[in-house]
């Protein structure tokens, strides 16, 4: 389950980009309310990264912050929220971009069931196409992975 969680988290973070007004839906998984919270982390981390924007076919240099909230309970349940707020400049065009990403993940006792949502956007400061990504992943109590929704595309 840890490997699955790491792969899922890595995949969702790799597609990171969303508008600050956009948030992934809050998740609710049974079993958390009866447990004792062991970890409660709330940090803001500076971020600097270069990403390829498939909508404008260029590399974009981004800087900003990643706000991370992690809660872990004694029964193995957890909640994770990541909110990226970045701004960037296209290396070839000089266009300015805003990248935000809201990721919510939650798992019940022992790590299952698992639910993950991500809403990602890279928004240009002009009429250039914007890159939009949404995903919802569930893993049931038996460890069966189900991708309920995934969409990605360029919107002008």
N, C-alpha and C positions, 0 to 999 in steps of 0.2 A: 504494500500500500504506500510506503514511503517513496518508492521509486515512481509509482504512478502519480503521486502528489507532486514530486519534484518535476516530472515531465510535464504535467499539466500546468504548474506554475510557470515553468520556463517558457512553454508555448504561449501562454497568455501574456506574459511580460514581454516576450519577443515581438508581439504584435501591438505593443503599447502605443496609443495615441487617441485622445478624446477631448471634447469641449468641456471647460470647467463647469458649465451648467448641466452637463450630462453626467448621470451617475448610474452605475449598475444597480439593479434592484437589490434591496436588502433581502437576505436569505434567512430562512427559518428551518432548522432541522431538529426533530424531536430528541430529547435527552439532555440537552445542554443545561436547562434550567435547574435540574436536580443535582448537578455536579458542583464541586468546589473549584474556583478559578485559581490556577497555579501561576500563570503568566499573564501579564497585562502590559504590553509594550505600545508606546505611541511616540514615534520618532519622525523627523523630517530630515531627509538625506539629500545633499546636493547631487545633481546628475549632469553629466556631460557625455553626449553620445552622437555618433553619426549614423543616420539611417537612410536607406534607399526608399524614395517615394515612388512607387510604381505608377502613380497617376501623372506625374510630371517628368518621370524618367531621369531623376537627378538625386545626388546625395545631398542630404540636409544636415547641417551641424546644429545640434540642439543643446540647450543648457536650461536648467531649472531645478525643480525639486520633486522628490518622491516622498509622499506622506504615507507612512506605514503604520497600521494598527493591527496588532496580533494578540489574540486571547486564546489561552489553552487551559482546559479543565482537566481535573484528575482522572476522568474516565476516558481520556483520549479525544474528546471533542475539541474542535478549534474553530475560530473565526479569523479570517485574514481580510484586510481591506487595504488596497494600494490605490493611491491617487497621484498620477503623474501630472505635473503642470510644467510644460516646457515651451520655450520659444526658440526658433531657429531661423537660419538663413540658407537658402539653396546655394550650393557651391558654384553651379554654372549660371543660374539665372539671377541670383541676388534677391529672389523673392523671399518675403518674410512669412513664416509659418507659426502656428500655435498648435502644439501637440498636447493633448490631455488624454488620460486613460484612467478609467475607473474599473477596478477588479475587485470582486467580492468572492470569497471562497468560504465554505463552511462544511464541516463534517460532524456527524453524530458520534456516539460512543464507539471507541475502537477504530475510528476513521471512516466508518460507513453508516449511513449513506453519505455521499459526498456531492456537493452542488457547487458549481462555479459559474460566474457570469462575468463578462467583460464587455465594455463599451469603449471603443477606441476611435479617435478622429485626428486627422492631420488637416488643419484648415489653413488655406492660403489667405494672404492679405489682399489678393486680387480676385479676378474671376477665373483663375486657374482651377482645375479640378481638385476637389477635396477627397481625401482617402478616408473611408468609413469602414469600420469593422465591428461586428457584434457577434458574440458567441454565448452559448449556454451549454454546459456540460453536466451530466449527472452520472453518478456511479451508484447502483443500488446496493442493498444489504448483502447481496451475493457477489459483489465485486464486478458486475457486468457494466461496462462503460456504454453510455448512451449519449450521443450528441444530439440534443433536441433542436438546436438552432445554430446556424453559422451563416453569416453573410459578410461579404467584403466587396467593395467596389469603389469606383471613382464617380463622384457626383459634382457637376459643374455649378 
